[in-house]
């Protein structure tokens, strides 16, 4: 009998954009070595910051607010280098006439990105109202709405299908960010608590290896991931496959430059503290 | 785009005795088609009864209290046909001198089984006190303690290692039940809510098939399951392999007779309503 180490406490977001990672963890069997907690992004971020999780995904804005307590896992993120399909500003009036914007209450980074674009790029000064992410309700209260996730992905596909007949304007915020900054947008990274990484560098490396291997497995067989997921999602396999291959799961030089550009703008606005240095886990 | 069915909401107990099932669900990939909630047995039973889960494990006593609302999944249970290794009455005095018994607060079925044996088989009338499952603390307050799970498994192995030098008496409640009744003991079954099974018979069949296939996969490679689990458990691979092969995951005629015998005794004592009929899911 030995007193083996505890399984690392790892967070997982049960959103479509993280499904390839989960698929990979199941298929590689790596899930057996994790104590996985599934929850919403905001609650997982809270748990990571509070020390109830050791490693987990964290939205870019929350990371920037707690960068000193965290180390980033390399080569892993959720973002897009251009259109992201699932982060939108949906408009019921021409953009120049937008006076009120409804912000989805479950989003942090996307909401801040939308405000930057509206105010700094388009010179607008709308009034904002935060609401649950229900597009028809949002547009009953406001001229435009920031929506993310499955709701937004559906809106993207409906707008493509309808063409000019679609009743709403649509700005893909991933595409808008790249047009503005020339860089990819990173919506979330994976991070470990700095104290945990100091005490258990081998575990952080192992989890990172499992994540990367799982993701590579999934991205190498996107058709299978999409077919399996389509059984229980509102999207068909082709739609899912396109979404999974549109997302950018990498965190290379350009993505890091995107983070620094976003962080600098956000800090200038006073929304996050300045990002002094992004510390990576040693893996 | 279609409005696919939701993944079935399935409960899972993160105890060693359910680890082979989990290993099998990971290795077969079936986990991808489940919305799995991990929690303690008592909270999962509550969630199943409340309708927050569709399918899940439920301790025998809780099943007997809610049999009318549930259908049992065939060919699947956690029990033992003789010693179980992990459900014990641990005694600090000779059995005949036991006056006070500490009952672990996280157990229902094992506690009732211990009371039946003490009162009906041994003719004792001890005083009971319910406490958190910490053996030294329990035996500071009482002459004997009912313990389950990892704590009990460790006590079994320490007693075997120590032989006559072991300071505590130990009654394996699985073995004691079989000596008394001649039958296997079933500690928990898997059940679906009756209303869910009526509306989604195909889903219940599919989950049952996945459970049985996963369990068969795990029991066909117990050495691999044990080696993988030993990384993060306090037991070595040989100990885990013996435990997994000692457990009885079947629910055949003898196991069902064991349930009926236990249910009849429990109902006579007024601890559960009489079991009229055990309804099985159509799979």
Interface residues (C-beta under 8 A of the other chain):
Chain A: X1 X2 X3 X4 X5 X6 X7 X22 X23 X26 X27 X29 X31 X32 X33 X154 X157 X228 X229 X230 X231 X232 X233 X234 X235 X236 X239
Chain B: X1 X2 X3 X4 X5 X6 X7 X22 X23 X26 X27 X29 X31 X32 X33 X154 X157 X228 X229 X230 X231 X232 X233 X234 X235 X236 X239
